[in-house]
Amino acid sequence: MKKITVREIMKLSPCYTKEQVKDLIGSRKTPLEILDLEISKSDKFWLLLRSDYISERNLHLLACDFAQEVVYLKPDIRVQAAIDAKRLWIDGKITDEELKKAAEDVAYAASWAAARAASWAAYTAAAAWAAYAAARGAAGAADVETKQIEMVKKVFIDMEEIK
């Protein structure tokens, strides 16, 4: 598995100083090691939910998975429809316009976490942003952070097994 260096992280303009990054990762760490660090989930995802490390397809799928994890909080057929539409779009079965329509339908209900996560997961064509926004939108639910970390770990493990 590719190791991420201090230099790579500093090129991304993190909120940490170079010395703090060195203290956290030494000379380099794998994505799985970074996921186990004692830093916020938000910081971990800021770094790792990028197409440099995860394919665009897998980032979009993660966005759907993150949204799906909190849809039960306030069931609404528009939310599930947006997640389903995103999955169809990922597989090339619907157009960008059809995806946008599904996202707009759920955006009206976006005052709660599940809708917000589903809306961003569906609406955003930029894979990294979709995954990151869905993760943040879903963050308020109990045990979601741990599940999200495990989902991202699984993506990295699966990528390694495919090699």
N, C-alpha and C positions, 0 to 999 in steps of 0.2 A: 504494500500500500504506500502511495506517495506520501512523503513527509512534507509538512508545511514549515517553511523557514521564517525566521524573524524578518528577514528582508522582504519576503512576499507579503507578510502581514503589514509591515510599515508602508508599503506601496499603496495600501488601501486606506491610509489615513485613519487608523483606529483612534479611539479616545484614550488609549493607553500610551504611555511613553515607551520609547524603545527599551529602556531598562526594565520597565514593568513586563513588557512582552518577553524579554529574555528570562526574567525571573519565572514567568508562567510556563514557557515552553522549552527552556534551555536553548539548544541550538536548533532543534526542530521536533515536531510531533506529528503523528498520523492524525487524520480526522477522528478516529475512534479515541485516541488519547486526549484530543482536545475536548471531545464530548464528555469526558470524565473529569475535566478540570473543575476546580472550585471557583468558577466564574458564572455570571448569569446566563440563563438560557438564551436571552436576547443577544448577548455578546457571542455566544457559540454559534447561533444561527446567522448572525450578521456576517460572520466569517465563512461558515461552511455552506450556506444555502446560496451557492453561486455555481454558474455553469462551468467554472474552472475545476470544480470538484465533483459535481453531480450533473448528469445529463439534463438537458432542457425537459425532456419527457418525464424523467423521474422527479424533477422539481415541480412540474405541474401536477403529477400524481400525488406528491406529498401535500400540495396545497389542498387537493380534494380530500385526502385522508385527514388532514388537520381539521378541516371544516366538518367532515363526517363525524368526528369524535365528539362534537358538541351539538350536533343537530337535535339530539334528544332533549336538550334543555328547554326548547320551546318549539315543538313540532309545528311545521308549516310546510305545506306541499310546495310552496315556491322555493323554499330553501333546498329541499331535496331535489327539486327540478333543476336548480342552478348547478348543484354538484353533479347531477347526472348529465346535464348538458356539457359541462366541462370535460367529463370523461369521454363523451361522444366526440367532442372537438379534438381532444388529444388523439383519438383514433382516426381522425379525419372524416368522421361521419356526419358532422354538421359544419356549417360555414361560420366565419367570424361574426357575421351579422346575426345568425341564430344564437350564437353564444352571448353576444351583447344583449340581445332581447331577454334572454333568460336571466342575465345578471341585473338588468334594469328592473325586471319584475320583482326580484328579491331585494333590491336596494331600498325600496320603500319600507321594508320591515327591518332595516339594518340597525335599529337602535339596540338590539341585543346581540350577544356574542356570536351565536350560531349563524344568524343572518349576516352579520358583518363579515365573518370568516368565509361563509359561502359566497357572498357577493364579491369579495375581493378575489377569492380563488377562481371564481367563474369569469370575472370581468377582465382580469389582468392577463394580457398576452405575454408579458415578460415573465418568464418562468421563475426566476429568482425572487422577483418582487411578489408574485402570486403566493409562493410558498412562505415567504417571510411575513407578508401581510396576513395570510390565513393563520399562521402560527400565533401572531400577536392578537388577532381577533378572537382566537379560541382560548387565549391564555387564562381567562378568568375562571374557568371551570376546575373543580377539584380533580386532582391527579392528572390533569391534561399535560402539564409540563413533563412529567416523567414519561408518559406515553409518547409525547412528541419526540423526546430524546431517543427513546427506544425505536421509534419509526425511522428516524434519521440513521441511527446505528445500523438498522437492518438494511437500509439502502446501501451503505458503505460495505457491509459484509457481503451482500449479494453481488455488488460490483466486483469485489475481490474474488468471489467464487467463480464468476463468469470468465475471468482472465485465464 
